[in-house]
Structure formats: C-alpha cells, structure tokens
Amino acid sequence: MTPDSGTTYSFDICSQCKNTCCKDAKPPLTEQRKKMIEKYLENQKISVQKPFVKALYSYIAVDEQIYCRLFDKKAGRCSVHAVKPETCVAGPITFDINFAKGKVEWFLKKSEICAYTGVLYCDNMAFAKHFEAAKKQLTSMIIQLGADELRAIVKIDEPQTFKVGEDDLPMEVTRKLGVK
C-alpha cells in the first residue's frame, strides 16, 4: 500500500481543514489493524515510540499535546494514512450499539466539527458511497473486537452527531454481546 497522493475527494477536503480530529481521538484498534500499522511503520521506516495503548480497548496513543502519535504535525496529516484505523477511514460516520434492539446505529458528525460532513451532506452520491464504505469498515471492526472492548467504546459520548441509519447487528456480534 502506498500513502494517499492527495487526489481523493475526502483527502483534499480533510487536508485543508483546520479542525483537529486527530487530537484526543484514541481510535479503537483491532489486532489485525494494529499489525497492519506496525508493518507499515516498519516498511516506511517511520519511528513512533509506543504507538499503542491497551486499556479497556486498544487504541493509538497520544502525545503530550494529546495529538494522535501517528499524526505528522509538520506535514499536517496522518503518517499511516494508507492503513489508518477503521474509525478514521469511516469518519465522519461513527456508530453506537443499541443493545435493547440488537442494532448498530450509524451517526454522522455535525459539520461544525468536521468539514467533510458539510460536503457529504450536500452531495447525496458522495454521502451514499462514503456511508457504505464506512459501514463496511466499522462492521468489520465491530465483528473483530471483543465484547468488553465494544461495551467500553460505545460508552464514549459523541454528542455532536446525528443518527443517519441503523442495521441489525451481525449474528456473531449479537452472540458475543448476549443481545437477543
């Protein structure tokens, strides 16, 4: 995989944004994604001291200014953009799990915190394409993460979002969460 050359719709918008979604984000990591990032860092000869943290779930560590340790401040972009975490790929789409209904609920961040949201909201085709790709990334992550990790992640409050859809939880997720 090679880093994005800056020619994609989302990258062009995100690279000009002055918001800091890479600040205090702590995106969850599956073991598979962690290995991909480690291999990418090694192949690209990028040195990052202690890039991951394992607490209630695994995530990318932050520096003393609470920026993601994989964010290259000089370049103003993610140093592992080609293999970044699923939630970063999916952004500004995020999710919650409705345990009572056995649903994964999809949310879109509000445009005041994400410039890409405003563009997606006005371009139905771009939104539909991104939404499907985001759901695929996030569903894969939800399937791979453990029940305790998922329970910890969905406790994280994301008030600046609005619901854009819901789907049934995959069967393997309902089983591991004990949801009917």
Secondary structure, DSSP 8 states (H G I E B T S, - for coil): -----S-SHHHHHHTT--S-TTBS---B--HHHHHHHHHHHHHTT---SS-EEESSSEEE-B-TTSBBTTEETTTTEETTGGG--HHHHHTTEEEEEETTTTEEEEEEE-TTT-HHHHHHHH-HHHHHHHHHHHHHHHHHHHHHS-HHHHHHHTTS---SEEEEEEEE--HHHHHHHT--
